[in-house]
Amino acid sequence: MKKQTFALFFGNRSFMPAELIEGARQDMIKAVTDAGYDYIIMDKDATRYGAVETRDEGRLYARWLKAHEGAYDGVILCMPIFIDENGAAAALQDAGVPILMQAYPDEIGKMDFRHRRDAYCGKFSVTDVFEQYGIPYTVMTPHVVHPLTKEFAQNLHDFAGICRVVNGMKRFTIGCIGARTTAFKTVRFDEITMQRHGINVECFDLSELFGAVHAKSDDDEKVTKKKAALESYTDLSKVPEDKRIMLSKIGVVIDEYIDAYHLDAIALRCWNEMETYLRVCPCVLISDLNDRGITAACEIDMCSAITMRALSLAAEGPAACLDWNNNYGDDPDKVILFHCGSTAQTLMTGKGTVTSHKMFDKTDPGSGWGTNEGRIAAFPMTFSNCKTENGKITIYFSEGEFTEDSIEEGFFGCGGVAKINDLQSKLIRLARGGFKHHTTVVNGHVKYMLEEAFKYYLGYDVVSIER
């Protein structure tokens, strides 16, 4: 897997001690590589110390950056001293990726003219000019930080997450497999608004999927391989053989859609046609797709597919789409988050067990084989969802944790107990904000990365549900 790569930028100013830049180049290269990332850097002979201090040098850097387009995920703007802000703006106004501003601290005992940096002050000159130019950038705490510190290592980690989200969400394609269920107006979405945010939607009728499924023979090589993969992925021991084959056929057809249309995510109409006509429930296929790195939402929830992809990019792991389903006794800050069996097993306490969906069995026994039942593990959690309205995508992010609290055995599907501070107030804000009965979750606290990416780089309407 290719390492994330940062283009390194160093600023200068003629009357400042430029020899400090040579040390900064060495420091930043070490910081980036020690953190596990790669870098590209302009040759130090291209300008004095390879730094930018004039508009012409800024244009030179911009041409160098353009020549390496696609080779870097973000830019680290290093300020070893009080740098020239005009050169920086000329260099980076068309960078097209996130820009992290880092400024060196001054040291007590080294405040003479030869050693004093003044980057604390100079950072404001750069941010001011970038605001004037409309160049998006990222600033973190502390205001000044040495590259070879644990604080900057954390900055790098967070910035890498921001870059993954921005670059992964800037343009991508979602497959909408099936029409919205009439009863579920809560998952309506505006395709044009999505397109204007760089999200291309490809739609497929379920009849096409059903036809492709029926055209597959039981001994088709792809079907056989898919069946073996599913049997390795989870516990299918209770599932009748003909149902395993049918699930495998559906999985193969969905994979073919993903490959043919270069889908980065899908939302699937998962009921009740599949249960009625194909006699299976596709939950386990959605679970498996998410664990394979392909975002998959159920109930044709296209908006949840958006936030699931974003969460996965930030946390570098699978996300899940869950219902705000049940209170947990009398605890106002706990809730049972649940879905029938589509949760990625990476987020569960262990392998699931594929069963027949109890809701369908109630009126049509044997029609719902495919729910991957189990329990969601305990982990720090970020949750999010969005809506499309009036040409905008409005999105929220918040954090909590899944606990080890037990859920009684009779509770079907895959659920977990989440603890969220001030939950009751947040639920009111979600209701008044017009957000749906689903939320999407991921393992890890990545709210900061997501808010930074969507607010400052992607142009979404980020709202807070915090008090």
Order of alpha helices (4+ residues) and beta strands (2+ residues): beta-alpha-beta-alpha-beta-alpha-beta-alpha-alpha-beta-alpha-beta-alpha-alpha-alpha-beta-alpha-beta-alpha-beta-beta-beta-alpha-beta-beta-beta-beta-alpha-beta-alpha-beta
